[in-house]
Amino acid sequence: MKTLLRIRLAQLLDSFTGKKKKTRVSQAGYLVLFAVLFLVYGASFYMNFFSFGDACAADGTGTLYFAFAGLNAFAISFLLTAFSAGQSLFDGRDNDLLLSMPVKPVHIVVSRMLVSLLLGFVVDLTVLIPAELVRLRYGFSAVQLIFWVIMTILISLFSFACSVLFGWLLSVLTRKSKKKDFIMSILSIIAVIVCFIGIQSVGRLSEYILLDSDGAERMFRKYLYVFYAFGKACSEADAFSALLVAALSVVLSAAVAFAVVKTFFRLATEKASAGGKKYTGGGIGFRS
């Protein structure tokens, strides 16, 4: 399992850098670069949450503040990992090699899922750490901090489960398609459009929360309750809301993991049907 995890992490780094052979110096350089990018994106989110957090603190809408932050973290993590989840799980280049070795398929699946979970967790942290730092300006509470840590892990698990579920469904639906690459390209374009619309909607949602907090709370409770529960657990250290998010995240993750493990061998080895034409003529004659 440890070896598989190291392989997956190395492949993940290769996918970002485009290089297969790296010295320790270059690896350290890339890690420093990723750390700088993490700080830059984190700083941009901190600035976005700064004025919004001040307004929410003045209105006493801490639940909506963290609900908004959780929704942002989920959306960004899902959009960045949804399409790569199915590809990394079922379309790995080393599938044939690993399956020919004495390695249990469940170990292959778990190692790949853990790396996907780690990637999504890092993405979530770039959003949720700045949100928590803004909140800490108004006072420190050890209990609230503990709840924030737990809820950050749980919302990452929830977004990971949704991403893997999407990737699994996509692999199931396109496993025999001759135009899988074309379908993936179209879906990627749609994802970019959705992302653009989502970025524009974020500003309107924050304005809506500030202008009509009661209406925004009703909207979250009716349509986005998991994020409302996330926000309530973070802002009020509400145990019931935390247990609700925990139950949903764990059950969904377990169900998705079970489905992926059960179908991994078939999806990883099944190829699209050949596109050649079949011979339908009569018998072939020979001259003596």
Secondary structure, 3 states (H helix, E strand, C coil): CHHHHHHHHHHHHHHHHCCCCCCHHHHHHHHHHHHHHHHHHHHHHHHHHHHHHHHHHHHCCHHHHHHHHHHHHHHHHHHHHHHHHHHHHHCCCCHHHHHCCCCCHHHHHHHHHHHHHHHHHHHHHHHHHHHHHHHHCCCCCHHHHHHHHHHHHHHHHHHHHHHHHHHHHHHHHHCCCCCHHHHHHHHHHHHHHHHHHHHHHHHHHHHHHHHCHHHHHHHHHHHCHHHHHHHHHHHHCCHHHHHHHHHHHHHHHHHHHHHHHHHHHHHHHCCCCCCCCCCCCCCCCCCC
